Amino acid sequence: MNRIAFVILALVASALAWSQDPKGAISVKVIDQQGNPVPAATVKFDPPRREGTMLLYVSPDCKTDASGSCTRDKLLMDTYLVRVKKPSDGYPNMSFNFYSHQSKEIVVVLTPEQPNRSVLFTLGPKAATLKLNIVDDANDAPIYNPSVILRNVSDPKDLVGMGPSADSTVLIPPDMDVQIEVRADGYMPWHLTEHPELASGKAMHLRSEERQEMTIRMTHQ
């Protein structure tokens, strides 16, 4: 049997085994800190972090309706970390540890004895929003596709790297001293520590739902 045929048979066997395994469901109700439902939020059901594993895994998810509720069925009997995000409303992706201080994940275990579970998830507080205008220092032309690194000043290993959203904003955890670094091809790295006039104490510290705007001027290498 050649390798391709073996792989196909292995995939078929895996699919058949999955189809025969018992399935369950998790229903989630998402509310904000005032108890109001949060519609159109994305709920993800992630596997626990297992040291030393590099498995590719697409987490099941569902989107909340007008009542803030959604259900994901056909889940294998396993342990799931329920996380919720809605960046457009200031609720970041909690799959990044950097943001997990805002809302805690909920651990849900599905077993043959309890295949269907319901949980209440409270989001919040909302993040602060920082609009970044990243431009060329020589001609004020916008710089496209920059990389932004946010770092917790009290724990430098607690960081996240990203690109600004479509509206050039990034979400900042509230009441945290955050250091900012920006990188772009062909430019010198930009660090907030080199521009203390932009933030008191050389760190960004914003309150929940606060909005600020910053222009970052980058110099060619």
Secondary structure, DSSP 4 states (H G I P E B T S, - for coil): --HHHHHHHHHHHHHHHHHHS-EEEEEEEEE-TTS-B-TT-EEEEEPPP-TT--------EEE--TTSEEEEEEEESSEEEEEEEBGGGTB--TTSGGGTTTS--EEEE--SSS-EEEEEEE--SPPEEEEEEEEETTT-PBPPS-EEEEEETTEEEEEEEE---TTSEEEE-TT--EEEEEE-TTB--EEGGG-GGGSGGGSB---TT-EEEEEEEE-B-
